Amino acid sequence: MTRLLFVSIILSSFSLSAQTFYARDFGAKGDGTTDDGPAIQKAINAISLANGQKTLVFDPARNYYIKNINGTYLFNLKEMSDITVDGENAVFLLAGNVRFICLESSENMTIQNLSVDYRPLPFAEGIVIAKNKHERYLDVKINDDFEMPPLGGPTHNPNEQAYFAMLWNKGPYALLGTHYWVENIIKAKSDNAAQRIVRVVAGANFTDWKIIQPHVTKISIPVRGIAHIGPNEVVRIMECEDVYFNNINIWSAPWFAIGVTRNRGNVEFKNVNICPKPGTDRITSSWRDGFHVSSNYARLLWENCLIKGTNDDAFNISSFASSVLSVNADESITIKQNYPLNIVPYEVGDIVKIYDVLNGRFLGEAKVKSSKGFVQTGVPKAPEIRLVLDRPIEDIHAGCQLWNESSANPKTTLFHCEIYNSCRFQSAIIIDSCEIKALSWFYGDNTEGPIPSNILIKNSKLFLGRGNPTSVVVFSGNMTSNGVLIAPKEPVISNVVLENNVIDGALRIAYADNVSLLGNKFLLPRSGIFLKDTRHVSLKGNSLGAKKISALSQLHFMDDSSAASTVIWPDNHNDPSWAQPDNTDIKKSRNAYYTWGMSDFDRVKPRQKRFLTDDGFLGNGCLQKDRGGNDYLVNKDSIRYYGMAKWRQPPLWRVPKSIHDISMSLIKVDNRNFQAPNWGSIKW
């Protein structure tokens, strides 16, 4: 009896702590015409007063029209916790002034099984029927499925940004978009009203008239007063812990679709699609980025997501850079974020990285010992922050750039996603089993960074599309000083693995170190591998068209040092451990830098003198040890160190037997050519 009573008490407590609320009980109709905004906000108010786990359930497959609400967001769940919103496949039709959900300082939140659309839509779409470059306008016939867009240009609302239309032309795999800056939308010539034709006048910034083909080029036109109005995303997730979005569709967005900023714990998106509504002829989904992701400590996961029709990037995964204002007498530094949006916090123990723009190199990294001056976003200007680091950074000075590596989304994974718009990846990332038909750009600049490292792309299809007409994946530095691009003087991107991908388009890698290309298929005629100022490149099992990549002549080198530090491994060679994309470092955590060791020997350090000179060639000869403890002599006239192997002329050397099958046709050392031996013919 006592045990039964105890169990009964537990069940009663659970039933009290886990409560289910039904939107219909608060007056929500879901008939597509009644304004359900007030009823839904009544339900939210009731949930905010409840304790324990709460679930808000909507009637299955209904259409909830939302027009009048208090504030900006229909679901304002700021500082709430333990809530599940289950739409039961409902559609939420939002008026132009409404945004869907705000999670800010919220914990343990799940949003699932619903779709979001706008009524009226923030865009109208049609086809260009005439262009006049001299008078700078297009005549556009609006499709019958869209309401006619209101006439006029930008409203000059202080929250209105970058007022543009979008031109669409056929690409190799999907439509390619080009921004068309709009000055005004006016009536077309007389007698055209019944034909649904408007004239779209170009802004001064538009110059690319040659891409417009009447009766071929399609266009998405902004709806005045709705499109391009910020600064609120349709979905905002900020400073939360443990957030889960499952089975969500966003079919239209006036500005950014989803913002993910300064979160912790786990933030997951599974079957979350930002795309045109199925069954329609729409092209656009979001006027700006699909996912804008900034400065997260959290583990971030996107799984089985579709991103299509965004008029800016599908993904922008980054953090904001700060400038060093001063190096103070007490060895602290004062910094200020370059762009006053989503201010980056600096906490004790965070790792910061400092980059010297003028000299084109990283100065090093350090941990934060103390931080003063951080305030939340929303202030007119970014605050000055004073940092005390755990060690001095040699050569640091005012003007250097600084990033918080710890909060720069270091644990990010895209798995089995389909992406049709360009991506800016400025953080460590795993991309696994994805299909990306657009440019993937890995870089950092003075606004958004950091310059990324620790990148794994595997089992994916990387095809030409939106973002660049010839390149499909680009690694580069993009730092400037006073608006002038300053190229790095040494590699600034490190630890890059591309494995078992199908690639259609140019792969361009610049200013990188420790690059491994394993088993990739490059499709002709558009593909190629281009290397510039890149060190320690390993290739194995790659093909270009029907032929295996077996010689350096099949690659495109923009400089001699890239050619000198590139190695092609035979298929029967055991990859060094640093080239194994399934190693435990990559699988476990993106929070720490990988250990890129070698299977046969480490990147040895000289006993006597410097091993590599600044230009990448050997300095004076010195005695080295391999991992097995064997001594061998390094002499600049007969060996080149590549980071993966030591090329030399026998019989001067004793090296591990396991590299006897390495072959390479020609080596360049100190501007002299050396014929490498046929390692397969040498007996050890």
PLY file of the C-alpha trace (Angstrom):
ply
format ascii 1.0
element vertex 684
property float x
property float y
property float z
element edge 683
property int vertex1
property int vertex2
end_header
0.00 0.00 0.00
2.83 2.38 0.90
4.57 1.72 -2.45
1.33 2.29 -4.39
0.73 5.55 -2.54
4.31 6.66 -3.33
3.89 5.88 -7.04
0.52 7.67 -7.04
2.12 10.79 -5.55
4.86 10.74 -8.23
2.32 10.40 -11.06
0.17 13.15 -9.61
3.18 15.45 -9.35
4.14 14.68 -12.95
0.62 15.37 -14.21
0.63 18.72 -12.43
4.05 19.68 -13.80
3.38 18.64 -17.42
0.46 20.66 -18.78
-1.11 20.79 -22.24
-2.84 23.92 -23.55
-5.05 23.97 -26.65
-5.19 27.11 -28.78
-8.89 26.59 -29.51
-9.67 26.91 -25.78
-8.50 30.53 -25.99
-10.62 31.36 -29.04
-8.27 30.51 -31.94
-10.35 29.51 -34.98
-7.80 28.51 -37.60
-10.23 29.27 -40.44
-7.81 31.43 -42.42
-9.90 34.62 -42.10
-10.37 35.28 -38.38
-7.53 37.25 -36.82
-6.21 34.66 -34.35
-3.41 36.86 -33.03
-5.19 37.98 -29.82
-6.38 34.44 -29.00
-2.92 32.93 -29.40
-1.38 35.63 -27.23
-3.97 34.81 -24.54
-2.74 31.23 -24.62
0.85 32.40 -24.30
-0.03 34.54 -21.29
-1.59 31.50 -19.61
1.47 29.38 -20.34
3.76 32.04 -18.87
2.00 31.63 -15.50
2.30 27.83 -15.43
5.12 25.77 -13.97
6.88 22.72 -15.30
6.75 21.40 -18.84
4.10 23.14 -20.99
2.79 22.20 -24.45
0.67 24.44 -26.67
-1.21 22.42 -29.29
-3.02 23.70 -32.38
-5.79 21.97 -34.30
-4.35 19.81 -37.07
-3.77 21.30 -40.53
-5.60 24.58 -39.86
-4.76 28.06 -41.23
-4.23 30.68 -38.53
-4.30 34.26 -39.81
-2.38 36.74 -37.65
-2.76 40.49 -38.04
-3.12 42.35 -34.72
-0.79 41.50 -31.85
0.94 43.21 -28.97
4.53 43.88 -29.98
6.37 42.44 -32.96
6.31 38.69 -32.37
3.25 36.44 -32.27
5.07 34.05 -29.95
7.13 36.21 -27.62
8.62 33.55 -25.35
11.39 35.68 -23.94
12.83 34.37 -20.66
10.46 31.39 -20.64
11.47 27.74 -20.34
10.25 24.17 -20.82
7.75 24.93 -23.59
6.75 22.92 -26.65
4.72 24.55 -29.44
3.17 21.85 -31.61
1.43 23.17 -34.69
0.06 19.78 -35.76
0.88 20.80 -39.37
-0.93 24.14 -39.09
-0.06 27.10 -41.32
0.43 30.55 -39.76
-0.40 33.36 -42.19
1.25 36.56 -40.97
0.46 40.16 -41.88
3.44 42.19 -43.07
4.12 43.79 -39.67
4.16 40.49 -37.74
7.11 38.23 -36.99
6.59 34.68 -35.84
8.59 33.71 -32.76
11.15 35.25 -30.42
13.15 33.00 -28.14
15.43 35.17 -26.05
17.09 33.98 -22.83
14.83 30.95 -23.08
15.64 27.36 -22.10
14.53 23.92 -23.19
12.23 25.03 -26.02
10.80 22.87 -28.81
8.94 24.25 -31.85
7.54 21.67 -34.23
5.12 20.68 -36.99
4.10 23.99 -38.55
4.54 26.29 -41.53
4.87 30.07 -41.77
3.76 32.22 -44.70
2.84 35.88 -45.26
-0.42 37.40 -46.48
0.09 39.58 -48.39
3.38 38.18 -49.63
6.45 40.43 -49.33
7.17 39.95 -53.03
5.48 39.78 -56.41
7.00 37.85 -59.29
6.84 38.02 -63.03
8.86 38.02 -66.24
10.79 40.84 -67.87
9.16 41.72 -71.20
11.29 44.76 -72.10
14.41 46.58 -70.94
15.73 50.06 -71.60
19.34 50.47 -70.51
19.46 54.14 -71.53
16.42 55.11 -69.45
17.27 52.44 -66.84
14.05 50.52 -66.48
12.46 47.11 -67.00
8.87 46.41 -67.96
7.62 43.42 -66.01
4.50 41.32 -66.49
3.30 40.14 -63.05
2.23 36.51 -62.81
-1.48 35.89 -62.25
-0.84 34.14 -58.91
0.42 37.38 -57.32
-1.27 40.58 -56.27
-0.06 43.63 -58.15
2.74 45.26 -56.17
2.12 48.76 -54.79
3.74 51.55 -56.77
6.63 53.57 -55.38
10.21 53.10 -54.30
11.84 52.72 -50.91
9.75 54.06 -48.00
12.87 55.42 -46.28
11.73 53.79 -43.07
14.84 53.83 -40.84
14.57 50.03 -40.56
14.38 49.52 -44.34
17.56 48.08 -45.78
19.07 47.44 -49.22
16.01 47.94 -51.41
16.41 45.55 -54.32
14.54 43.21 -56.63
15.94 39.86 -57.75
16.63 38.81 -61.35
16.54 35.09 -62.12
18.22 33.34 -65.03
18.78 29.70 -65.77
21.91 28.13 -64.32
23.49 24.69 -64.73
21.49 23.20 -61.84
19.11 25.88 -60.58
18.08 29.47 -61.19
20.82 32.04 -60.62
19.90 35.28 -58.87
21.27 38.80 -59.38
20.37 41.85 -57.29
18.55 44.59 -59.19
18.58 47.78 -57.12
15.20 49.51 -57.27
14.70 53.27 -57.39
10.98 53.21 -58.17
8.06 51.13 -59.40
5.70 53.09 -61.65
2.85 52.50 -64.03
3.80 51.18 -67.41
2.67 52.92 -70.59
-1.07 53.43 -71.10
-3.46 50.56 -71.81
-1.27 48.07 -69.95
-3.20 47.88 -66.68
-5.22 44.87 -67.78
-2.00 43.16 -68.85
-0.57 43.38 -65.29
2.57 45.25 -66.35
4.65 47.56 -64.16
7.84 49.49 -64.85
10.71 48.89 -62.44
13.26 51.71 -62.49
16.82 50.73 -61.61
18.81 52.34 -58.85
22.19 53.89 -59.56
24.08 50.83 -58.30
22.78 48.46 -60.94
25.00 48.02 -64.01
24.66 44.39 -65.11
22.21 44.94 -67.98
23.73 42.26 -70.19
22.31 39.41 -68.11
18.70 40.55 -68.70
16.92 38.78 -71.55
13.33 39.89 -72.22
10.82 37.03 -72.08
13.48 34.84 -70.43
14.67 36.60 -67.28
12.29 36.34 -64.32
12.12 38.83 -61.48
11.02 39.04 -57.83
9.84 42.55 -56.91
9.71 43.89 -53.33
6.30 44.79 -51.93
6.65 48.32 -50.65
6.34 48.73 -46.89
6.78 45.00 -46.17
9.92 43.79 -47.94
13.35 44.68 -46.58
12.03 45.97 -43.26
14.26 44.94 -40.35
15.69 44.49 -37.86
13.56 41.53 -36.75
13.90 38.07 -38.25
10.83 35.89 -38.72
12.37 33.57 -36.12
14.78 34.90 -33.50
16.82 32.61 -31.26
19.09 34.66 -29.02
20.97 33.82 -25.82
19.02 30.62 -25.32
20.04 27.20 -24.09
18.77 23.97 -25.65
16.41 24.84 -28.49
14.94 22.34 -30.95
13.08 23.09 -34.21
11.52 20.08 -35.93
9.43 19.86 -39.11
9.16 23.59 -39.82
8.56 25.37 -43.14
9.13 29.06 -43.78
7.68 29.87 -47.20
8.20 33.64 -47.21
10.09 36.20 -45.14
10.22 40.02 -45.47
13.82 40.20 -44.23
16.02 37.51 -42.64
14.24 34.22 -42.03
16.01 32.82 -38.94
18.58 34.48 -36.68
20.69 32.36 -34.31
22.80 34.44 -31.93
24.85 33.89 -28.75
23.26 30.59 -27.75
24.52 27.74 -25.58
23.85 24.07 -25.07
22.26 22.49 -28.14
20.47 24.27 -30.96
19.08 21.86 -33.53
17.13 22.24 -36.76
15.72 18.99 -38.14
13.58 19.03 -41.27
13.49 22.83 -41.21
12.91 24.20 -44.70
13.21 27.77 -45.94
11.85 27.47 -49.44
9.06 28.59 -51.79
5.71 27.07 -50.93
5.34 23.68 -52.63
2.72 23.58 -55.36
3.23 27.21 -56.33
5.36 28.92 -58.99
7.14 31.08 -56.43
10.88 31.58 -56.73
11.63 33.64 -53.62
11.35 32.49 -50.03
13.31 35.00 -47.91
14.40 38.47 -49.01
17.66 38.14 -47.10
19.60 35.28 -45.45
17.93 32.01 -44.69
19.98 31.37 -41.54
22.07 34.19 -40.10
24.19 32.56 -37.40
26.46 34.60 -35.15
28.65 34.10 -32.08
27.29 30.88 -30.62
28.93 28.77 -27.94
26.25 26.14 -28.64
26.52 22.92 -30.54
24.68 23.70 -33.79
23.08 21.05 -35.98
21.14 21.26 -39.24
19.79 17.92 -40.41
17.60 17.18 -43.46
16.99 20.86 -44.17
16.14 22.51 -47.51
17.20 26.11 -48.16
16.06 27.52 -51.49
14.93 30.88 -52.84
16.76 33.14 -50.40
17.72 36.43 -52.02
20.88 36.66 -49.97
22.86 33.77 -48.44
21.36 30.45 -47.48
23.77 30.38 -44.53
25.93 33.07 -43.01
27.77 31.38 -40.14
30.19 33.81 -38.56
31.08 36.07 -35.67
31.85 39.77 -35.66
35.40 41.09 -35.69
36.73 43.78 -33.40
39.57 46.25 -33.83
42.26 46.75 -31.23
41.99 50.40 -30.20
44.90 50.47 -27.79
47.43 48.33 -25.97
47.38 49.67 -22.43
50.10 50.15 -19.85
48.67 47.40 -17.64
49.02 44.97 -20.58
45.28 44.94 -21.17
43.89 45.77 -24.59
40.88 47.87 -25.53
38.78 46.63 -28.43
35.65 47.71 -30.24
33.45 45.67 -32.56
33.63 46.96 -36.11
29.92 46.53 -36.86
27.45 47.36 -34.06
25.17 44.35 -34.41
24.86 41.26 -32.19
27.66 42.36 -29.88
30.11 39.52 -29.21
30.68 38.69 -25.53
34.11 37.88 -24.10
34.11 35.64 -21.06
36.87 34.38 -18.78
38.53 31.40 -20.45
37.49 32.31 -23.99
40.18 31.96 -26.64
40.79 35.05 -28.74
42.82 35.19 -31.92
44.65 38.29 -33.12
45.40 39.11 -36.75
47.81 41.77 -38.02
46.17 43.08 -41.20
49.06 45.19 -42.48
51.57 42.36 -42.10
49.12 39.69 -43.23
49.58 37.18 -40.43
48.14 35.86 -37.22
50.03 37.03 -34.17
48.73 34.28 -31.94
45.97 33.43 -29.51
45.39 33.81 -25.80
42.78 33.20 -23.14
40.69 35.94 -21.59
41.50 36.51 -17.91
39.00 39.33 -17.43
36.61 41.41 -19.50
34.91 44.75 -18.83
32.50 46.80 -20.89
30.24 44.25 -22.60
26.60 45.32 -23.04
23.82 43.63 -24.95
23.02 44.42 -28.54
20.59 47.25 -29.19
22.81 50.15 -28.21
23.47 52.68 -30.98
27.18 51.93 -31.08
29.32 48.96 -30.16
30.84 49.41 -26.69
34.53 49.54 -25.95
35.62 46.38 -24.15
38.79 46.02 -22.10
40.38 42.57 -22.09
43.13 41.17 -19.92
44.74 38.16 -21.61
46.64 35.30 -19.99
49.80 36.04 -21.94
51.29 38.90 -23.95
50.86 38.84 -27.74
54.06 39.86 -29.45
53.73 42.72 -31.97
50.08 43.45 -31.16
49.18 47.05 -31.92
46.23 49.33 -32.58
44.48 48.33 -35.77
44.92 44.59 -35.33
41.77 42.51 -35.71
40.51 40.19 -32.99
37.93 37.37 -32.83
36.48 35.31 -30.04
37.18 31.78 -31.28
35.28 30.14 -28.41
31.97 31.73 -29.35
32.47 31.64 -33.12
30.17 28.64 -33.68
33.00 26.11 -33.18
30.72 23.04 -33.04
28.65 23.34 -36.22
27.38 20.49 -38.40
25.30 20.40 -41.58
24.07 16.89 -42.31
22.02 15.76 -45.29
20.92 19.27 -46.25
19.96 20.57 -49.69
21.08 24.13 -50.39
20.47 26.25 -53.49
21.91 29.60 -52.42
25.39 30.82 -51.62
26.89 30.15 -48.21
29.37 32.15 -46.17
31.15 29.82 -43.78
33.47 31.72 -41.44
33.62 29.19 -38.62
34.81 25.64 -38.09
32.26 23.29 -39.64
31.43 19.72 -40.65
29.42 19.39 -43.89
28.35 15.78 -44.36
26.16 14.23 -47.07
24.84 17.57 -48.29
23.92 18.81 -51.75
25.00 22.42 -52.30
24.19 23.93 -55.69
25.80 27.29 -55.01
29.06 28.84 -53.91
30.49 27.80 -50.54
32.86 30.57 -49.45
35.21 30.10 -46.50
36.80 33.41 -45.54
36.93 36.17 -42.97
36.87 39.94 -43.22
36.92 43.00 -41.00
33.18 42.85 -40.40
32.53 39.15 -40.03
34.99 36.44 -39.15
36.90 34.63 -37.96
39.07 33.41 -40.80
37.95 29.77 -40.55
39.97 26.63 -39.92
39.12 23.02 -39.03
36.78 22.32 -41.95
35.53 18.92 -43.06
33.38 18.44 -46.18
32.54 14.81 -46.97
30.15 12.68 -49.01
28.57 15.78 -50.56
27.63 17.12 -53.98
29.12 20.55 -54.56
27.77 22.06 -57.77
27.95 25.43 -59.50
25.15 27.84 -58.76
24.33 31.12 -57.11
27.30 33.21 -55.96
30.01 32.64 -58.56
29.83 31.70 -62.26
32.92 29.45 -62.21
33.85 28.53 -58.62
31.97 26.16 -56.34
34.18 26.18 -53.20
36.56 29.01 -52.32
38.96 29.37 -49.39
40.50 32.82 -49.07
41.46 35.71 -46.84
39.54 38.94 -47.32
41.01 41.42 -44.85
41.26 45.12 -45.66
42.91 48.26 -44.34
41.21 51.56 -45.14
39.14 49.77 -47.75
42.16 48.26 -49.50
42.41 44.46 -49.70
45.59 43.24 -47.97
46.58 39.73 -49.00
47.95 37.45 -46.26
51.71 36.99 -46.20
51.41 33.43 -44.89
48.69 30.76 -44.63
45.80 31.83 -42.41
43.35 28.94 -42.97
44.37 25.52 -41.64
43.18 21.94 -41.39
40.88 21.45 -44.38
39.60 18.03 -45.47
37.44 17.34 -48.53
36.62 13.64 -48.82
34.45 11.63 -51.22
32.65 14.61 -52.74
31.35 15.09 -56.28
32.42 18.56 -57.41
31.30 20.47 -60.50
33.13 23.79 -60.62
36.46 25.22 -59.60
37.88 24.49 -56.16
40.02 27.49 -55.20
42.22 27.34 -52.12
44.36 30.30 -51.11
46.44 31.04 -48.00
45.76 27.64 -46.44
47.85 25.06 -44.61
47.26 21.32 -44.08
44.80 20.57 -46.87
43.72 17.03 -47.66
41.71 16.08 -50.76
40.66 12.43 -50.60
38.58 10.49 -53.10
36.83 13.47 -54.70
35.35 13.32 -58.19
35.80 16.53 -60.18
33.44 16.74 -63.15
34.56 18.11 -66.51
34.60 20.52 -68.20
33.99 23.07 -65.43
36.09 21.64 -62.60
39.66 22.25 -61.58
41.87 22.60 -58.51
43.51 26.01 -58.08
46.07 26.57 -55.33
47.57 29.89 -54.26
49.99 30.45 -51.37
48.92 27.14 -49.86
51.17 24.74 -47.97
51.14 21.04 -47.18
48.52 19.77 -49.60
47.87 16.04 -49.79
45.85 14.39 -52.56
44.79 10.76 -52.81
42.24 8.94 -54.91
40.86 12.04 -56.66
39.70 12.02 -60.28
39.28 14.75 -62.87
36.73 13.57 -65.38
37.52 9.93 -66.19
41.19 10.22 -65.23
42.77 9.90 -61.83
44.70 12.91 -60.59
48.18 11.41 -60.58
50.49 14.29 -61.47
50.95 17.87 -60.37
50.50 18.96 -63.98
46.77 18.24 -63.56
46.50 21.01 -60.97
46.61 24.80 -61.34
49.27 26.47 -59.20
49.25 30.22 -58.71
52.70 30.22 -57.06
55.80 28.00 -56.86
55.57 27.27 -53.13
52.09 25.76 -53.51
53.44 23.42 -56.16
56.42 22.52 -54.02
54.32 21.59 -50.99
51.69 19.49 -52.78
51.93 15.70 -52.63
49.89 13.11 -54.53
49.74 9.83 -52.64
49.25 6.51 -54.47
46.00 4.72 -53.74
47.75 1.94 -51.84
49.38 4.32 -49.38
48.09 4.49 -45.83
46.89 8.01 -45.21
48.62 9.93 -42.46
46.36 10.32 -39.44
45.89 14.03 -39.95
44.26 13.26 -43.31
41.70 10.93 -41.78
38.40 12.83 -41.64
36.92 10.25 -39.26
39.53 10.74 -36.58
38.27 11.23 -33.05
39.23 14.90 -32.95
36.80 15.72 -35.75
34.07 13.43 -34.47
34.16 14.52 -30.85
34.52 18.25 -30.72
35.02 21.38 -32.78
35.90 23.34 -29.68
39.58 22.43 -29.63
42.06 22.52 -32.44
42.78 19.21 -34.07
45.99 17.33 -33.58
47.22 16.90 -37.08
50.02 14.39 -36.47
51.56 12.00 -38.93
51.12 8.25 -39.00
54.76 7.54 -39.79
56.54 10.52 -38.30
55.75 13.85 -36.78
56.45 17.20 -38.31
59.84 17.14 -36.68
61.49 20.11 -35.04
65.16 20.81 -35.75
67.75 20.12 -33.13
69.99 22.90 -34.32
68.66 25.45 -36.75
65.39 26.51 -38.27
63.80 23.82 -40.40
61.82 25.99 -42.83
62.70 29.42 -44.08
60.07 32.11 -44.62
59.69 31.24 -48.28
59.08 27.62 -47.40
62.50 26.25 -48.40
64.92 24.57 -46.09
67.52 26.51 -44.23
70.83 25.04 -43.20
71.20 21.30 -42.80
70.33 19.89 -39.40
69.85 16.58 -37.68
66.28 15.33 -37.31
64.43 12.45 -35.68
61.42 10.58 -37.00
58.68 9.24 -34.67
60.61 5.98 -34.27
63.64 7.83 -33.00
65.78 7.29 -36.10
68.23 10.06 -36.90
68.53 11.36 -40.41
70.25 14.36 -41.94
68.39 17.13 -43.71
70.31 18.99 -46.39
68.78 21.77 -48.42
70.38 20.56 -51.66
68.77 17.15 -51.59
65.50 17.22 -49.67
62.35 19.26 -49.46
60.02 19.10 -46.44
56.35 19.10 -47.39
54.56 18.59 -44.11
53.55 15.11 -45.23
56.84 13.56 -46.34
60.53 14.29 -46.75
61.61 14.01 -50.36
65.28 13.15 -50.72
67.78 11.37 -52.89
69.06 8.01 -51.65
71.28 6.67 -50.28
71.72 9.58 -47.91
68.64 8.88 -45.83
67.05 6.38 -43.53
63.25 6.79 -43.42
60.27 4.68 -42.30
59.60 1.74 -44.58
55.92 2.54 -44.86
56.50 5.34 -47.33
58.40 3.20 -49.85
55.57 3.45 -52.36
55.44 7.24 -52.58
56.24 8.63 -56.00
56.60 12.12 -57.37
57.92 13.18 -60.73
59.70 16.46 -60.07
60.76 18.47 -57.06
61.87 22.09 -57.03
64.30 23.16 -54.34
66.07 26.51 -54.25
65.03 27.04 -57.87
66.73 23.80 -58.94
64.89 20.76 -60.22
65.47 17.34 -58.70
64.12 14.10 -60.11
62.52 12.10 -57.34
63.42 8.41 -57.22
60.91 5.71 -57.96
60.22 4.78 -54.39
58.55 1.54 -55.39
61.86 0.24 -56.77
63.82 0.86 -53.60
64.24 -1.94 -51.08
64.48 -0.89 -47.44
0 1
1 2
2 3
3 4
4 5
5 6
6 7
7 8
8 9
9 10
10 11
11 12
12 13
13 14
14 15
15 16
16 17
17 18
18 19
19 20
20 21
21 22
22 23
23 24
24 25
25 26
26 27
27 28
28 29
29 30
30 31
31 32
32 33
33 34
34 35
35 36
36 37
37 38
38 39
39 40
40 41
41 42
42 43
43 44
44 45
45 46
46 47
47 48
48 49
49 50
50 51
51 52
52 53
53 54
54 55
55 56
56 57
57 58
58 59
59 60
60 61
61 62
62 63
63 64
64 65
65 66
66 67
67 68
68 69
69 70
70 71
71 72
72 73
73 74
74 75
75 76
76 77
77 78
78 79
79 80
80 81
81 82
82 83
83 84
84 85
85 86
86 87
87 88
88 89
89 90
90 91
91 92
92 93
93 94
94 95
95 96
96 97
97 98
98 99
99 100
100 101
101 102
102 103
103 104
104 105
105 106
106 107
107 108
108 109
109 110
110 111
111 112
112 113
113 114
114 115
115 116
116 117
117 118
118 119
119 120
120 121
121 122
122 123
123 124
124 125
125 126
126 127
127 128
128 129
129 130
130 131
131 132
132 133
133 134
134 135
135 136
136 137
137 138
138 139
139 140
140 141
141 142
142 143
143 144
144 145
145 146
146 147
147 148
148 149
149 150
150 151
151 152
152 153
153 154
154 155
155 156
156 157
157 158
158 159
159 160
160 161
161 162
162 163
163 164
164 165
165 166
166 167
167 168
168 169
169 170
170 171
171 172
172 173
173 174
174 175
175 176
176 177
177 178
178 179
179 180
180 181
181 182
182 183
183 184
184 185
185 186
186 187
187 188
188 189
189 190
190 191
191 192
192 193
193 194
194 195
195 196
196 197
197 198
198 199
199 200
200 201
201 202
202 203
203 204
204 205
205 206
206 207
207 208
208 209
209 210
210 211
211 212
212 213
213 214
214 215
215 216
216 217
217 218
218 219
219 220
220 221
221 222
222 223
223 224
224 225
225 226
226 227
227 228
228 229
229 230
230 231
231 232
232 233
233 234
234 235
235 236
236 237
237 238
238 239
239 240
240 241
241 242
242 243
243 244
244 245
245 246
246 247
247 248
248 249
249 250
250 251
251 252
252 253
253 254
254 255
255 256
256 257
257 258
258 259
259 260
260 261
261 262
262 263
263 264
264 265
265 266
266 267
267 268
268 269
269 270
270 271
271 272
272 273
273 274
274 275
275 276
276 277
277 278
278 279
279 280
280 281
281 282
282 283
283 284
284 285
285 286
286 287
287 288
288 289
289 290
290 291
291 292
292 293
293 294
294 295
295 296
296 297
297 298
298 299
299 300
300 301
301 302
302 303
303 304
304 305
305 306
306 307
307 308
308 309
309 310
310 311
311 312
312 313
313 314
314 315
315 316
316 317
317 318
318 319
319 320
320 321
321 322
322 323
323 324
324 325
325 326
326 327
327 328
328 329
329 330
330 331
331 332
332 333
333 334
334 335
335 336
336 337
337 338
338 339
339 340
340 341
341 342
342 343
343 344
344 345
345 346
346 347
347 348
348 349
349 350
350 351
351 352
352 353
353 354
354 355
355 356
356 357
357 358
358 359
359 360
360 361
361 362
362 363
363 364
364 365
365 366
366 367
367 368
368 369
369 370
370 371
371 372
372 373
373 374
374 375
375 376
376 377
377 378
378 379
379 380
380 381
381 382
382 383
383 384
384 385
385 386
386 387
387 388
388 389
389 390
390 391
391 392
392 393
393 394
394 395
395 396
396 397
397 398
398 399
399 400
400 401
401 402
402 403
403 404
404 405
405 406
406 407
407 408
408 409
409 410
410 411
411 412
412 413
413 414
414 415
415 416
416 417
417 418
418 419
419 420
420 421
421 422
422 423
423 424
424 425
425 426
426 427
427 428
428 429
429 430
430 431
431 432
432 433
433 434
434 435
435 436
436 437
437 438
438 439
439 440
440 441
441 442
442 443
443 444
444 445
445 446
446 447
447 448
448 449
449 450
450 451
451 452
452 453
453 454
454 455
455 456
456 457
457 458
458 459
459 460
460 461
461 462
462 463
463 464
464 465
465 466
466 467
467 468
468 469
469 470
470 471
471 472
472 473
473 474
474 475
475 476
476 477
477 478
478 479
479 480
480 481
481 482
482 483
483 484
484 485
485 486
486 487
487 488
488 489
489 490
490 491
491 492
492 493
493 494
494 495
495 496
496 497
497 498
498 499
499 500
500 501
501 502
502 503
503 504
504 505
505 506
506 507
507 508
508 509
509 510
510 511
511 512
512 513
513 514
514 515
515 516
516 517
517 518
518 519
519 520
520 521
521 522
522 523
523 524
524 525
525 526
526 527
527 528
528 529
529 530
530 531
531 532
532 533
533 534
534 535
535 536
536 537
537 538
538 539
539 540
540 541
541 542
542 543
543 544
544 545
545 546
546 547
547 548
548 549
549 550
550 551
551 552
552 553
553 554
554 555
555 556
556 557
557 558
558 559
559 560
560 561
561 562
562 563
563 564
564 565
565 566
566 567
567 568
568 569
569 570
570 571
571 572
572 573
573 574
574 575
575 576
576 577
577 578
578 579
579 580
580 581
581 582
582 583
583 584
584 585
585 586
586 587
587 588
588 589
589 590
590 591
591 592
592 593
593 594
594 595
595 596
596 597
597 598
598 599
599 600
600 601
601 602
602 603
603 604
604 605
605 606
606 607
607 608
608 609
609 610
610 611
611 612
612 613
613 614
614 615
615 616
616 617
617 618
618 619
619 620
620 621
621 622
622 623
623 624
624 625
625 626
626 627
627 628
628 629
629 630
630 631
631 632
632 633
633 634
634 635
635 636
636 637
637 638
638 639
639 640
640 641
641 642
642 643
643 644
644 645
645 646
646 647
647 648
648 649
649 650
650 651
651 652
652 653
653 654
654 655
655 656
656 657
657 658
658 659
659 660
660 661
661 662
662 663
663 664
664 665
665 666
666 667
667 668
668 669
669 670
670 671
671 672
672 673
673 674
674 675
675 676
676 677
677 678
678 679
679 680
680 681
681 682
682 683
